[in-house]
């Protein structure tokens, strides 16, 4: 309808420098590897809980979130 206004919750924009966005993408990609790959560099369950603010999250979910966000950042740089 012409003249009508819709007011809703909009997400705020976050601005990062190009360098910071690249660094964040790298950190997220490395973190997904440290969550996923077994071995001495794998993040422990206690570290995963700390990263999730004590909430019960699945390691696989955090892996996918880190990897997906890293890829999203990389494609938009």
Buried (B, 14 or more C-beta within 10 A) or exposed (E): EEEEEEEEEEEEEEEEEEEEBBEBBEEBBEBBBBBBEEEEEBBEEEEBEEBBEEEEBEBEEBBBBBBEBBBEBBEEE
